[in-house]
Each structure stands twice: as C-alpha cells, then as structure tokens.
Amino acid sequence: MFPVRKKKLSLILSLLVLLLTLTVLEVLAKEEEKISIDGDLFTMFFNEDIITVEKSVKILYMDMIITAEKAQYKRNIEEVIIEDNVLVRQEDNIIKSPYLWVDVEEEYIIFSGGVEATYFYAQKEGEEKEAIYIWSDTLDVWDGAASAWAQGNVRAIYQDFTLTAEEAHLDQKEETLTMLGNVYVEREDGSWFSCQKGVYDFVKETITAYGSAEDKVKSEFIRPKDGEN
C-alpha cells in the first residue's frame, strides 16, 4: 500500500507546484500591466472611475517614465491624458510635448501641440548611437510596433542631413525614415534635393527619392574642393 500512497502524494505535490507556478506567472503578468502615478495632489472620482493627479506628476508605465504637471486616468476605458511640460523617456529615447493621450489597451500614444522627439540609433551592435531629431505638430506612436508617425511641419536632422516634409514615418523595426509631401533634403555642404517621397535607410545608409508625373525629383550638388571627399 505504501508505494501507492507515495505515488499519489507525489502526484499531488506535482499538481501543487504546477498551480503555484501558474499563480506566480499570473501575478507577474499583472505586475507588468500596472500603471504607477505619483504627484502632489491626488483626486479620485468614484462614480466615473477617474483619477486626476496634479503637480510634479510622475508616471511609470511599461518601460516608459513620464513626467508632467497634470494627468487624468480614466480606468473604465483605459485612457490617460497628460498635460503641461510632458516629457517621456523610453530607454535612450526622449519625447517632449504639451499634450499626450494614451490608449493603454492598444499601446497607442498621440503627442500634440508641438512635438520634439529624439531617437537614438546605432548602425551596428556595440557602436556608439547617433541621435535622430524630429520636430512636428503631432506624433502618433504605436509602442508594440516600434513605429512613429509625425505629421505637420515635420523637420528631422540626422548626421549632416536636414529633412523637411509634411509627414514622416519612423519604422524602428525596418530601420527606415520615410518622408512624404513636399520633401526637401539638404546636406551641410549646401547640396540638396526635393521630391514627394524620400526614404532614408539607416542600415544601408542611403536616401531614395521618388518623384511623380507632375513633380520630378530636383537636385543640386556642390562639387567637393580639392582634397575633400
């Protein structure tokens, strides 16, 4: 009889260990979804399930640290509105704007009111990262897709290039910056080209310009001086 009891006991212990493991994993998953909000003034509206925080606001969400002067969290629809001196840090990347709206469930973020974004990129692993500066009226970010869409008065600087356009799409997975609408690209030496679509490939270190039947690609290049590349 004893061997049977031991076998049953061993099975029960295995099930308990499995249940405990699943419980721990579930708790860890919930921990990752937490939103931490700190500030000097905290107000909770129970009927509407809304939390407002004001003055010296600090929010920790996923791998982002957000600071501002005012935040409102609508828990029932998983929406966060952040205002006044908004500063977002995500690893090395930094984004500043007056206003920020977040769809927590969809991991979708909209910056508006004038945006300044700094992304850091390295050509190869282990190399020193270079900054990509982007200014625009609005910036839509899909965090899960590592994608950002800048719209309105877009201006970007990378290495010795200054790029302006109506819209720009930064795809961190594909490692490209696509500029759309009245694109103008100028180098520090004064060389330039204009087009309706330009794609900067950070891996290949190339810019491809696209024209149309109505608007051809136009360019002007400055010849290097003797001894210069």
N, C-alpha and C positions, 0 to 999 in steps of 0.2 A: 504493500500500500504506500510506503514512504516515497518510492520513486515517482509514483503518480502525483502525489501531493507536491513534490518538488517541481515536477513539470508544470503543474497548474500554477504554482507560486511564481515560477519563472515567467510564465506567460502573462500573469497579472502584472508583474513588475515591468515587463517589456511594454505592456499597454500603458501603464502609468508614466513611464519615461517618454513614450510617444506623445501622450496627452500633454505632459509638461512642456515638451519641446514645441508642440504646436501652439500652446498658450504663450510661450516666450516669443515665438516668431510673430504671433498676432500682436502682442504688446509692442514689439519693436516696430512693426509696420505702422501701428497707430502713432508711435512716437515720431516717426518721420513726417507725419501729416500735421503735426502740431504747429500752431502759429503763436509765437511769443510776442506780446505787445506791452511795452513799458512806456510810462510818461508821468508827468506831474499831476495831471487832472484826468480822472477816470470816471466815466458815466455809463451806466447800463440801463437801457430802456427794455424792460422785461416784456411788455406787450408786443413790441415789434421785433424783439430779439436782436437789438442793435447795440453795439458797444462803440463809444467815442473816447478817444484819448487825445489830450492836448498838451502842448509844451514839452519840448525835449523828447519827442517820440522816438522810440527805437523798436524796430520790428525784426524778428528773426523768422525767416520762412525758407524752408529747404536749405539751399546753400547761399541764400541772399541775406545781407544785412541792410536794412532800410532805415534812414533817419529822416525826420521831417518835423513840422510843428503841429500837425493835426492829422488824425487818422480816424476812419469810421469803418467798422467791420459789421457787415450785415450777414449774420450767421445763417439765417434761413435760406438765403440764395447764394451763399459762399462768394460774397463780393466785398472787396476792400477798396476804399477811396482814401488817397493820401494826398495832402496838400501842403504848400509852402516850404520852399527850400528842400525839395525832395532829393535825396542822394541815395543811390543804390550801388552797393558793392557786391560783386559776384566773382570770387577769386580775384584776379588782377583787374577785371573789367569794372568800369565806373560809368554810371549814367546820372545826369543831373537834369531836373526839370521842375516847373512849378506845380505840376499836377500829375497824379498817377492813379490809374484804375486797374484793378486786378480781378480776373476771374479765377478763383482758387482752383476750382474743379478742373477747368480746361487748361490751366497753366498758361493763360493768355493775359498779356500785360499791354496797356496803352499809356505811353507818356505823351503829354501835350502841353501847349503853352510856350514852346521854345525848348528844344532838347539839345543837350551836349553829351555825346557818348564817346567813351574811349575804350576801344577794344585792343587787346594785346595778342600778337600773333608771332610765332617763330617758324621760319622756313623749314627747319629740321629739328627733331627732338634733341634737346640739350643745348641748342643755340640760344643766344640772347633774344628775347622777344622784342618786337618792334610795335609801336603804337599806331593804330588806325583811328584818326579823329573824325567824327561825324557830327555835323550840326543839321538840324531840321526843325520844321514846325511840330511834327508829331513823329512818334516812333512806336511801331507795333512789334511786340516781341512774343514769339512762341517758344517758351523755355524748353519744352520737351523736344522740339525740332531743331534747337540751336539756330534759330532763324530770326532776323530782324528786318523790318520794312520801314524805311524812313520816307516821309512824304512832305512836300512843301519846302521850297528854298533850301534844297539839300546841298551841302558842301562837305567834302571829305578831303583829308590830307593823309597821304601815306608815302613814306620815303620822300622823294623830291617831286612828287606829283600832287597837284591840287585839282580836284574834280568837282564840278558843279552840275546839277541836274534838277529835274522836277521830282524824281523819285529815285530811291536806291534800295536794293535788296542785298543784305549781307547774309550769306549762307556759310555758316561755320563748318558744316559737315562737308560740303563741296569745296569749301575754301575759295569762294569767289565773292566779288562785289560787283553787282550788276546795276548800272546807272541807266535811267530811262528818261526821255523827254528833254530836248534842248541840252544835250550833254556837251560840256566843254572841259577839256583836259589840258593842263599847262604844266610844263616842267620848269625847274628853277632857271634853266638856261634861256627861257623865253620861247622854246618850241611849243607848239600847241596843235590840237585838232578838235574839230566839232563833229557831232553826229547825233543820231536819235537814240542809239543804244550803244553802250560800251561795257565790256566785261573785263574786269581785272582778275586774272587767275594768280593767286598768291603762290601756288606750288610751282607753276611753270614760269612765273614772273613775266607774264605777257598781258598786254591790253589789246583786245579785239574790238574794233569799231564797226558798227553797222549803219549803213545809210538806207535810204528809200528812194523810190522813183522821183519823189518831189524834193527830197533833201539828201544830196550826196554827202559823203564824208569829205570834209575840207581840212586841210592841214598846212602847217608852215613849220619848217625845221631850221634851226640855227646851226650852221656849219661849225664844227669844233675848231678852235685855234690850233696852231702848230704845237705839237707836243701834248695835246689833250686827246682823250678817247672820246 
